[in-house]
Amino acid sequence: MSEEARLPPAVQERLLRLQQLQETLQTVLAQKQQLDLELLEIDRALSELEKVSDDAVIYKSIGSLLIRTDKAKVTSELAERKELATMRVSVLTKQEERLRSQIKELQEKLQKDLRPLSST
């Protein structure tokens, strides 16, 4: 008989929940990493824009096209994207903390659940 089949249903449910929480945490961490890269790219673009004059010819990429635009418009769009990405990182950070707390709590419960089983 397999080890999992001998576990009480409540313990099996906790193990499943723990696995789901860990998968969700991995997804959140991947999203957060993607946003961090986006923020880095935005900061780099804003830094380069500061170096050029206000009347410089600027192009922005839209799909496979480069469209001519003005510095103020691009700077404004980048600042807006940066603000949105920063807010999303903040939300994901709170979600990450909540998930880590839930995982820790569930791991502690599982350790208590499994202690009596290991002594038999």
Beta strands, then each sheet from edge to edge (+ up, - down):
strand 1: 58-62
strand 2: 65-69
sheet 1: 1+ 2-
end
